[in-house]
Structures are given as C-alpha cells and as structure tokens.
Amino acid sequence: MFSILWRFFPGPAWLRVLVLLVALAAVVYALITYVYPWVALQLPAQEVTVGT
C-alpha cells in the first residue's frame, strides 16, 4: 500500500514524504472532526450508573 502511494506522488523523496505527512494529517483531522462525532451519534446511548 505504501509503495503505491510512494510511486503515485512525483518529485524527490523529501517532497513525497512531506506530501504524505500532510495527507495523513488531513485524514486524521477529517476523522476526528467529522467521522467520529457522526459515529458517536449513531451508537445507542448507554446509561452507566456508578453506585456509591
């Protein structure tokens, strides 16, 4: 999988690494901002009580 991405991006190695890091950061940002909150709304609410 990584070799496919490595061959997909043109340019020298340092530019490929930079582009892959930016792409990874964008994916993580999208997951945290959009995907995880949507999934949390789709899951049923759990009522957890802790006895004293």
N, CA, C, O and CB atoms as a CASP TS submission, in Angstrom:
PFRMAT TS
TARGET T0000
AUTHOR 0000-0000-0000
METHOD Language model
MODEL 1
PARENT N/A
ATOM      1  N   MET     1       0.838  -1.190   0.000  1.00  0.00           N
ATOM      2  CA  MET     1       0.000   0.000   0.000  1.00  0.00           C
ATOM      3  C   MET     1       0.883   1.255   0.000  1.00  0.00           C
ATOM      4  O   MET     1       0.648   2.192  -0.762  1.00  0.00           O
ATOM      5  CB  MET     1      -0.953  -0.003   1.225  1.00  0.00           C
ATOM      6  N   PHE     2       1.895   1.255   0.861  1.00  0.00           N
ATOM      7  CA  PHE     2       2.758   2.431   0.917  1.00  0.00           C
ATOM      8  C   PHE     2       3.521   2.618  -0.387  1.00  0.00           C
ATOM      9  O   PHE     2       3.752   3.749  -0.817  1.00  0.00           O
ATOM     10  CB  PHE     2       3.734   2.317   2.083  1.00  0.00           C
ATOM     11  N   SER     3       3.918   1.504  -1.023  1.00  0.00           N
ATOM     12  CA  SER     3       4.668   1.626  -2.275  1.00  0.00           C
ATOM     13  C   SER     3       3.806   2.214  -3.386  1.00  0.00           C
ATOM     14  O   SER     3       4.318   2.921  -4.253  1.00  0.00           O
ATOM     15  CB  SER     3       5.211   0.262  -2.705  1.00  0.00           C
ATOM     16  N   ILE     4       2.513   1.934  -3.372  1.00  0.00           N
ATOM     17  CA  ILE     4       1.609   2.536  -4.358  1.00  0.00           C
ATOM     18  C   ILE     4       1.546   4.043  -4.152  1.00  0.00           C
ATOM     19  O   ILE     4       1.620   4.809  -5.112  1.00  0.00           O
ATOM     20  CB  ILE     4       0.191   1.919  -4.258  1.00  0.00           C
ATOM     21  N   LEU     5       1.410   4.465  -2.903  1.00  0.00           N
ATOM     22  CA  LEU     5       1.386   5.899  -2.617  1.00  0.00           C
ATOM     23  C   LEU     5       2.733   6.543  -2.962  1.00  0.00           C
ATOM     24  O   LEU     5       2.781   7.660  -3.477  1.00  0.00           O
ATOM     25  CB  LEU     5       1.040   6.146  -1.134  1.00  0.00           C
ATOM     26  N   TRP     6       3.814   5.831  -2.676  1.00  0.00           N
ATOM     27  CA  TRP     6       5.149   6.377  -2.933  1.00  0.00           C
ATOM     28  C   TRP     6       5.353   6.611  -4.426  1.00  0.00           C
ATOM     29  O   TRP     6       5.931   7.624  -4.819  1.00  0.00           O
ATOM     30  CB  TRP     6       6.237   5.429  -2.388  1.00  0.00           C
ATOM     31  N   ARG     7       4.885   5.685  -5.264  1.00  0.00           N
ATOM     32  CA  ARG     7       5.050   5.835  -6.707  1.00  0.00           C
ATOM     33  C   ARG     7       4.051   6.822  -7.300  1.00  0.00           C
ATOM     34  O   ARG     7       4.297   7.373  -8.373  1.00  0.00           O
ATOM     35  CB  ARG     7       4.905   4.490  -7.389  1.00  0.00           C
ATOM     36  N   PHE     8       2.934   7.054  -6.624  1.00  0.00           N
ATOM     37  CA  PHE     8       1.891   7.940  -7.137  1.00  0.00           C
ATOM     38  C   PHE     8       2.332   9.401  -7.142  1.00  0.00           C
ATOM     39  O   PHE     8       2.040  10.131  -8.089  1.00  0.00           O
ATOM     40  CB  PHE     8       0.626   7.787  -6.311  1.00  0.00           C
ATOM     41  N   PHE     9       3.030   9.833  -6.097  1.00  0.00           N
ATOM     42  CA  PHE     9       3.431  11.228  -5.978  1.00  0.00           C
ATOM     43  C   PHE     9       4.737  11.487  -6.731  1.00  0.00           C
ATOM     44  O   PHE     9       5.699  10.732  -6.586  1.00  0.00           O
ATOM     45  CB  PHE     9       3.582  11.615  -4.503  1.00  0.00           C
ATOM     46  N   PRO    10       4.769  12.540  -7.525  1.00  0.00           N
ATOM     47  CA  PRO    10       6.008  12.857  -8.248  1.00  0.00           C
ATOM     48  C   PRO    10       6.964  13.665  -7.370  1.00  0.00           C
ATOM     49  O   PRO    10       6.582  14.155  -6.308  1.00  0.00           O
ATOM     50  CB  PRO    10       5.691  13.636  -9.541  1.00  0.00           C
ATOM     51  N   GLY    11       8.187  13.795  -7.819  1.00  0.00           N
ATOM     52  CA  GLY    11       9.143  14.655  -7.145  1.00  0.00           C
ATOM     53  C   GLY    11      10.172  13.882  -6.362  1.00  0.00           C
ATOM     54  O   GLY    11      10.167  12.652  -6.339  1.00  0.00           O
ATOM     55  N   PRO    12      11.064  14.626  -5.714  1.00  0.00           N
ATOM     56  CA  PRO    12      12.124  13.988  -4.916  1.00  0.00           C
ATOM     57  C   PRO    12      11.546  13.365  -3.647  1.00  0.00           C
ATOM     58  O   PRO    12      10.394  13.606  -3.284  1.00  0.00           O
ATOM     59  CB  PRO    12      13.222  15.015  -4.549  1.00  0.00           C
ATOM     60  N   ALA    13      12.364  12.568  -2.992  1.00  0.00           N
ATOM     61  CA  ALA    13      11.912  11.815  -1.818  1.00  0.00           C
ATOM     62  C   ALA    13      11.437  12.731  -0.695  1.00  0.00           C
ATOM     63  O   ALA    13      10.435  12.429  -0.048  1.00  0.00           O
ATOM     64  CB  ALA    13      13.030  10.921  -1.309  1.00  0.00           C
ATOM     65  N   TRP    14      12.126  13.837  -0.447  1.00  0.00           N
ATOM     66  CA  TRP    14      11.726  14.717   0.659  1.00  0.00           C
ATOM     67  C   TRP    14      10.360  15.333   0.404  1.00  0.00           C
ATOM     68  O   TRP    14       9.596  15.553   1.344  1.00  0.00           O
ATOM     69  CB  TRP    14      12.765  15.824   0.868  1.00  0.00           C
ATOM     70  N   LEU    15      10.039  15.617  -0.869  1.00  0.00           N
ATOM     71  CA  LEU    15       8.729  16.174  -1.204  1.00  0.00           C
ATOM     72  C   LEU    15       7.634  15.128  -1.051  1.00  0.00           C
ATOM     73  O   LEU    15       6.530  15.441  -0.607  1.00  0.00           O
ATOM     74  CB  LEU    15       8.730  16.726  -2.630  1.00  0.00           C
ATOM     75  N   ARG    16       7.937  13.898  -1.415  1.00  0.00           N
ATOM     76  CA  ARG    16       6.968  12.809  -1.246  1.00  0.00           C
ATOM     77  C   ARG    16       6.649  12.602   0.224  1.00  0.00           C
ATOM     78  O   ARG    16       5.487  12.426   0.592  1.00  0.00           O
ATOM     79  CB  ARG    16       7.502  11.504  -1.860  1.00  0.00           C
ATOM     80  N   VAL    17       7.666  12.621   1.058  1.00  0.00           N
ATOM     81  CA  VAL    17       7.454  12.451   2.499  1.00  0.00           C
ATOM     82  C   VAL    17       6.600  13.591   3.036  1.00  0.00           C
ATOM     83  O   VAL    17       5.680  13.363   3.822  1.00  0.00           O
ATOM     84  CB  VAL    17       8.805  12.389   3.253  1.00  0.00           C
ATOM     85  N   LEU    18       6.897  14.801   2.620  1.00  0.00           N
ATOM     86  CA  LEU    18       6.128  15.956   3.062  1.00  0.00           C
ATOM     87  C   LEU    18       4.663  15.851   2.636  1.00  0.00           C
ATOM     88  O   LEU    18       3.765  16.111   3.437  1.00  0.00           O
ATOM     89  CB  LEU    18       6.744  17.238   2.510  1.00  0.00           C
ATOM     90  N   VAL    19       4.419  15.476   1.389  1.00  0.00           N
ATOM     91  CA  VAL    19       3.051  15.347   0.887  1.00  0.00           C
ATOM     92  C   VAL    19       2.317  14.230   1.616  1.00  0.00           C
ATOM     93  O   VAL    19       1.143  14.385   1.955  1.00  0.00           O
ATOM     94  CB  VAL    19       3.053  15.081  -0.629  1.00  0.00           C
ATOM     95  N   LEU    20       2.981  13.112   1.862  1.00  0.00           N
ATOM     96  CA  LEU    20       2.339  12.017   2.584  1.00  0.00           C
ATOM     97  C   LEU    20       2.018  12.398   4.026  1.00  0.00           C
ATOM     98  O   LEU    20       0.982  11.993   4.553  1.00  0.00           O
ATOM     99  CB  LEU    20       3.229  10.785   2.562  1.00  0.00           C
ATOM    100  N   LEU    21       2.888  13.166   4.666  1.00  0.00           N
ATOM    101  CA  LEU    21       2.601  13.617   6.032  1.00  0.00           C
ATOM    102  C   LEU    21       1.418  14.583   6.071  1.00  0.00           C
ATOM    103  O   LEU    21       0.586  14.516   6.975  1.00  0.00           O
ATOM    104  CB  LEU    21       3.836  14.286   6.638  1.00  0.00           C
ATOM    105  N   VAL    22       1.346  15.471   5.099  1.00  0.00           N
ATOM    106  CA  VAL    22       0.210  16.397   5.024  1.00  0.00           C
ATOM    107  C   VAL    22      -1.081  15.625   4.746  1.00  0.00           C
ATOM    108  O   VAL    22      -2.121  15.925   5.332  1.00  0.00           O
ATOM    109  CB  VAL    22       0.446  17.468   3.925  1.00  0.00           C
ATOM    110  N   ALA    23      -1.017  14.643   3.862  1.00  0.00           N
ATOM    111  CA  ALA    23      -2.200  13.829   3.571  1.00  0.00           C
ATOM    112  C   ALA    23      -2.636  13.044   4.804  1.00  0.00           C
ATOM    113  O   ALA    23      -3.832  12.934   5.074  1.00  0.00           O
ATOM    114  CB  ALA    23      -1.919  12.868   2.404  1.00  0.00           C
ATOM    115  N   LEU    24      -1.693  12.505   5.545  1.00  0.00           N
ATOM    116  CA  LEU    24      -2.018  11.782   6.774  1.00  0.00           C
ATOM    117  C   LEU    24      -2.655  12.712   7.804  1.00  0.00           C
ATOM    118  O   LEU    24      -3.624  12.341   8.465  1.00  0.00           O
ATOM    119  CB  LEU    24      -0.757  11.129   7.360  1.00  0.00           C
ATOM    120  N   ALA    25      -2.114  13.907   7.935  1.00  0.00           N
ATOM    121  CA  ALA    25      -2.690  14.882   8.869  1.00  0.00           C
ATOM    122  C   ALA    25      -4.110  15.257   8.454  1.00  0.00           C
ATOM    123  O   ALA    25      -4.978  15.428   9.310  1.00  0.00           O
ATOM    124  CB  ALA    25      -1.809  16.146   8.943  1.00  0.00           C
ATOM    125  N   ALA    26      -4.352  15.386   7.161  1.00  0.00           N
ATOM    126  CA  ALA    26      -5.698  15.711   6.675  1.00  0.00           C
ATOM    127  C   ALA    26      -6.682  14.582   6.961  1.00  0.00           C
ATOM    128  O   ALA    26      -7.834  14.839   7.313  1.00  0.00           O
ATOM    129  CB  ALA    26      -5.665  16.002   5.172  1.00  0.00           C
ATOM    130  N   VAL    27      -6.244  13.350   6.816  1.00  0.00           N
ATOM    131  CA  VAL    27      -7.120  12.208   7.105  1.00  0.00           C
ATOM    132  C   VAL    27      -7.444  12.153   8.591  1.00  0.00           C
ATOM    133  O   VAL    27      -8.598  11.946   8.968  1.00  0.00           O
ATOM    134  CB  VAL    27      -6.462  10.884   6.652  1.00  0.00           C
ATOM    135  N   VAL    28      -6.449  12.333   9.428  1.00  0.00           N
ATOM    136  CA  VAL    28      -6.677  12.317  10.884  1.00  0.00           C
ATOM    137  C   VAL    28      -7.614  13.456  11.282  1.00  0.00           C
ATOM    138  O   VAL    28      -8.517  13.258  12.095  1.00  0.00           O
ATOM    139  CB  VAL    28      -5.330  12.435  11.657  1.00  0.00           C
ATOM    140  N   TYR    29      -7.411  14.631  10.723  1.00  0.00           N
ATOM    141  CA  TYR    29      -8.273  15.774  11.020  1.00  0.00           C
ATOM    142  C   TYR    29      -9.719  15.494  10.606  1.00  0.00           C
ATOM    143  O   TYR    29     -10.648  15.796  11.356  1.00  0.00           O
ATOM    144  CB  TYR    29      -7.754  17.033  10.308  1.00  0.00           C
ATOM    145  N   ALA    30      -9.912  14.922   9.421  1.00  0.00           N
ATOM    146  CA  ALA    30     -11.259  14.613   8.947  1.00  0.00           C
ATOM    147  C   ALA    30     -11.924  13.562   9.828  1.00  0.00           C
ATOM    148  O   ALA    30     -13.117  13.659  10.117  1.00  0.00           O
ATOM    149  CB  ALA    30     -11.215  14.130   7.497  1.00  0.00           C
ATOM    150  N   LEU    31     -11.168  12.569  10.252  1.00  0.00           N
ATOM    151  CA  LEU    31     -11.743  11.549  11.132  1.00  0.00           C
ATOM    152  C   LEU    31     -12.188  12.152  12.460  1.00  0.00           C
ATOM    153  O   LEU    31     -13.302  11.897  12.919  1.00  0.00           O
ATOM    154  CB  LEU    31     -10.731  10.427  11.380  1.00  0.00           C
ATOM    155  N   ILE    32     -11.332  12.939  13.069  1.00  0.00           N
ATOM    156  CA  ILE    32     -11.652  13.499  14.384  1.00  0.00           C
ATOM    157  C   ILE    32     -12.771  14.526  14.287  1.00  0.00           C
ATOM    158  O   ILE    32     -13.607  14.604  15.187  1.00  0.00           O
ATOM    159  CB  ILE    32     -10.410  14.136  15.010  1.00  0.00           C
ATOM    160  N   THR    33     -12.806  15.314  13.221  1.00  0.00           N
ATOM    161  CA  THR    33     -13.774  16.393  13.106  1.00  0.00           C
ATOM    162  C   THR    33     -15.138  15.931  12.621  1.00  0.00           C
ATOM    163  O   THR    33     -16.160  16.405  13.116  1.00  0.00           O
ATOM    164  CB  THR    33     -13.251  17.438  12.185  1.00  0.00           C
ATOM    165  N   TYR    34     -15.174  15.011  11.658  1.00  0.00           N
ATOM    166  CA  TYR    34     -16.437  14.653  11.020  1.00  0.00           C
ATOM    167  C   TYR    34     -16.896  13.219  11.267  1.00  0.00           C
ATOM    168  O   TYR    34     -18.068  12.988  11.563  1.00  0.00           O
ATOM    169  CB  TYR    34     -16.323  14.873   9.565  1.00  0.00           C
ATOM    170  N   VAL    35     -16.005  12.277  11.151  1.00  0.00           N
ATOM    171  CA  VAL    35     -16.413  10.871  11.185  1.00  0.00           C
ATOM    172  C   VAL    35     -16.722  10.410  12.608  1.00  0.00           C
ATOM    173  O   VAL    35     -17.788   9.841  12.845  1.00  0.00           O
ATOM    174  CB  VAL    35     -15.321   9.989  10.577  1.00  0.00           C
ATOM    175  N   TYR    36     -15.822  10.640  13.553  1.00  0.00           N
ATOM    176  CA  TYR    36     -16.028  10.156  14.912  1.00  0.00           C
ATOM    177  C   TYR    36     -17.269  10.759  15.571  1.00  0.00           C
ATOM    178  O   TYR    36     -18.013  10.016  16.210  1.00  0.00           O
ATOM    179  CB  TYR    36     -14.811  10.458  15.750  1.00  0.00           C
ATOM    180  N   PRO    37     -17.536  12.069  15.453  1.00  0.00           N
ATOM    181  CA  PRO    37     -18.778  12.584  16.033  1.00  0.00           C
ATOM    182  C   PRO    37     -20.025  11.986  15.380  1.00  0.00           C
ATOM    183  O   PRO    37     -21.012  11.731  16.071  1.00  0.00           O
ATOM    184  CB  PRO    37     -18.816  14.096  15.909  1.00  0.00           C
ATOM    185  N   TRP    38     -20.003  11.759  14.078  1.00  0.00           N
ATOM    186  CA  TRP    38     -21.155  11.156  13.416  1.00  0.00           C
ATOM    187  C   TRP    38     -21.381   9.733  13.913  1.00  0.00           C
ATOM    188  O   TRP    38     -22.521   9.333  14.149  1.00  0.00           O
ATOM    189  CB  TRP    38     -20.962  11.162  11.894  1.00  0.00           C
ATOM    190  N   VAL    39     -20.307   8.968  14.075  1.00  0.00           N
ATOM    191  CA  VAL    39     -20.434   7.602  14.575  1.00  0.00           C
ATOM    192  C   VAL    39     -20.954   7.606  16.000  1.00  0.00           C
ATOM    193  O   VAL    39     -21.757   6.746  16.361  1.00  0.00           O
ATOM    194  CB  VAL    39     -19.089   6.870  14.503  1.00  0.00           C
ATOM    195  N   ALA    40     -20.519   8.548  16.813  1.00  0.00           N
ATOM    196  CA  ALA    40     -20.985   8.630  18.195  1.00  0.00           C
ATOM    197  C   ALA    40     -22.484   8.891  18.253  1.00  0.00           C
ATOM    198  O   ALA    40     -23.160   8.390  19.151  1.00  0.00           O
ATOM    199  CB  ALA    40     -20.232   9.727  18.949  1.00  0.00           C
ATOM    200  N   LEU    41     -23.014   9.665  17.311  1.00  0.00           N
ATOM    201  CA  LEU    41     -24.454   9.911  17.276  1.00  0.00           C
ATOM    202  C   LEU    41     -25.234   8.675  16.820  1.00  0.00           C
ATOM    203  O   LEU    41     -26.400   8.518  17.182  1.00  0.00           O
ATOM    204  CB  LEU    41     -24.760  11.086  16.355  1.00  0.00           C
ATOM    205  N   GLN    42     -24.623   7.819  16.049  1.00  0.00           N
ATOM    206  CA  GLN    42     -25.300   6.633  15.536  1.00  0.00           C
ATOM    207  C   GLN    42     -25.358   5.503  16.567  1.00  0.00           C
ATOM    208  O   GLN    42     -26.221   4.629  16.476  1.00  0.00           O
ATOM    209  CB  GLN    42     -24.602   6.146  14.282  1.00  0.00           C
ATOM    210  N   LEU    43     -24.462   5.514  17.533  1.00  0.00           N
ATOM    211  CA  LEU    43     -24.437   4.469  18.550  1.00  0.00           C
ATOM    212  C   LEU    43     -25.520   4.732  19.590  1.00  0.00           C
ATOM    213  O   LEU    43     -25.805   5.885  19.912  1.00  0.00           O
ATOM    214  CB  LEU    43     -23.047   4.391  19.221  1.00  0.00           C
ATOM    215  N   PRO    44     -26.125   3.669  20.117  1.00  0.00           N
ATOM    216  CA  PRO    44     -27.142   3.884  21.132  1.00  0.00           C
ATOM    217  C   PRO    44     -26.523   4.425  22.425  1.00  0.00           C
ATOM    218  O   PRO    44     -25.399   4.083  22.790  1.00  0.00           O
ATOM    219  CB  PRO    44     -27.897   2.583  21.408  1.00  0.00           C
ATOM    220  N   ALA    45     -27.281   5.263  23.090  1.00  0.00           N
ATOM    221  CA  ALA    45     -26.794   5.853  24.341  1.00  0.00           C
ATOM    222  C   ALA    45     -26.745   4.762  25.416  1.00  0.00           C
ATOM    223  O   ALA    45     -27.663   3.954  25.548  1.00  0.00           O
ATOM    224  CB  ALA    45     -27.708   7.047  24.797  1.00  0.00           C
ATOM    225  N   GLN    46     -25.677   4.765  26.158  1.00  0.00           N
ATOM    226  CA  GLN    46     -25.531   3.810  27.249  1.00  0.00           C
ATOM    227  C   GLN    46     -25.678   4.558  28.565  1.00  0.00           C
ATOM    228  O   GLN    46     -25.015   5.564  28.815  1.00  0.00           O
ATOM    229  CB  GLN    46     -24.160   3.069  27.176  1.00  0.00           C
ATOM    230  N   GLU    47     -26.562   4.035  29.389  1.00  0.00           N
ATOM    231  CA  GLU    47     -26.742   4.632  30.701  1.00  0.00           C
ATOM    232  C   GLU    47     -25.881   3.866  31.694  1.00  0.00           C
ATOM    233  O   GLU    47     -26.131   2.702  32.006  1.00  0.00           O
ATOM    234  CB  GLU    47     -28.240   4.622  31.129  1.00  0.00           C
ATOM    235  N   VAL    48     -24.894   4.539  32.162  1.00  0.00           N
ATOM    236  CA  VAL    48     -23.973   3.910  33.114  1.00  0.00           C
ATOM    237  C   VAL    48     -24.137   4.609  34.446  1.00  0.00           C
ATOM    238  O   VAL    48     -24.018   5.830  34.545  1.00  0.00           O
ATOM    239  CB  VAL    48     -22.486   3.981  32.618  1.00  0.00           C
ATOM    240  N   THR    49     -24.407   3.827  35.458  1.00  0.00           N
ATOM    241  CA  THR    49     -24.538   4.386  36.813  1.00  0.00           C
ATOM    242  C   THR    49     -23.503   3.731  37.703  1.00  0.00           C
ATOM    243  O   THR    49     -23.238   2.533  37.603  1.00  0.00           O
ATOM    244  CB  THR    49     -25.978   4.171  37.390  1.00  0.00           C
ATOM    245  N   VAL    50     -22.931   4.529  38.561  1.00  0.00           N
ATOM    246  CA  VAL    50     -21.956   4.026  39.497  1.00  0.00           C
ATOM    247  C   VAL    50     -22.555   4.160  40.892  1.00  0.00           C
ATOM    248  O   VAL    50     -22.940   5.248  41.319  1.00  0.00           O
ATOM    249  CB  VAL    50     -20.597   4.787  39.374  1.00  0.00           C
ATOM    250  N   GLY    51     -22.623   3.061  41.575  1.00  0.00           N
ATOM    251  CA  GLY    51     -23.186   3.083  42.924  1.00  0.00           C
ATOM    252  C   GLY    51     -22.215   3.694  43.912  1.00  0.00           C
ATOM    253  O   GLY    51     -20.999   3.639  43.729  1.00  0.00           O
ATOM    254  N   THR    52     -22.768   4.275  44.955  1.00  0.00           N
ATOM    255  CA  THR    52     -21.906   4.871  45.971  1.00  0.00           C
ATOM    256  C   THR    52     -21.865   4.009  47.195  1.00  0.00           C
ATOM    257  O   THR    52     -21.188   4.346  48.165  1.00  0.00           O
ATOM    258  CB  THR    52     -22.374   6.267  46.334  1.00  0.00           C
TER
END
